[in-house]
Structure formats: structure tokens, C-alpha cells
Amino acid sequence: MVFHMKTTLVIDDQVMLRLKQEAAARRVTMSELVEAGLRQVLAQPTGVAEAAQPWPQLPSWDSGGARVDVADRAALEEAIQEMPDEMPDDGLAGETQGDG
């Protein structure tokens, strides 16, 4: 005699929708599909799943380095004084919170 344990799982709505679609396409129950997936994941040695899908490489670029050491208050104040009086118009000049 085979016993089955019932349980409750919290599953993201999008994952649940995909599970329903996949189970229907395969003509199996959602429980059968979840169990098969769990068996597959649990059969792998720990860490294999992570190693099989490496993180994508993030973009990198040369920023040209820091213009001022922000920990040096005098250098920071000097850099602020050297900034142009007019900043580029971003369409937000003069707006305060609540304007809009």
C-alpha cells in the first residue's frame, strides 16, 4: 500500500500559472509534475544546480576615477565651488515637493 502525504505550499502566482499550463500540456496532475521536479532537484548533489547556471557577467566600464575625495571636506567644498553656476535644464528646476 502506498501512502501519500498532503501538504500546503506557498507558490508564486506566476509559477502556479506556469505549473497548471505545463501539467495540462503534459496531461499529468500538478502534484505529479511538482513531485517529478522535486525528485529531479533532490537527486542532484548540493550545489550542482547553482553551478549549472552561472550568474551572467555584469557590464563594467572605466569611470575615469574619482574627481574628489569626498572624505576630504576642503577638497569637496573646492570642487563644489568650481561647478558651473547653471546646471543643465532637466525640466525640474524650481519644482518643490507638491508642485506637479
Contacts in CASP RR format, 6 or more apart in sequence:
PFRMAT RR
TARGET T0000
AUTHOR 0000-0000-0000
METHOD contacts of the structure
MODEL  1
MVFHMKTTLVIDDQVMLRLKQEAAARRVTMSELVEAGLRQVLAQPTGVAE
AAQPWPQLPSWDSGGARVDVADRAALEEAIQEMPDEMPDDGLAGETQGDG
9 34 0 8 1.000
11 19 0 8 1.000
19 30 0 8 1.000
19 33 0 8 1.000
19 34 0 8 1.000
20 30 0 8 1.000
22 33 0 8 1.000
23 29 0 8 1.000
23 30 0 8 1.000
23 32 0 8 1.000
23 33 0 8 1.000
26 33 0 8 1.000
28 36 0 8 1.000
41 49 0 8 1.000
67 79 0 8 1.000
68 75 0 8 1.000
68 76 0 8 1.000
68 78 0 8 1.000
68 79 0 8 1.000
69 75 0 8 1.000
69 76 0 8 1.000
70 76 0 8 1.000
87 93 0 8 1.000
END
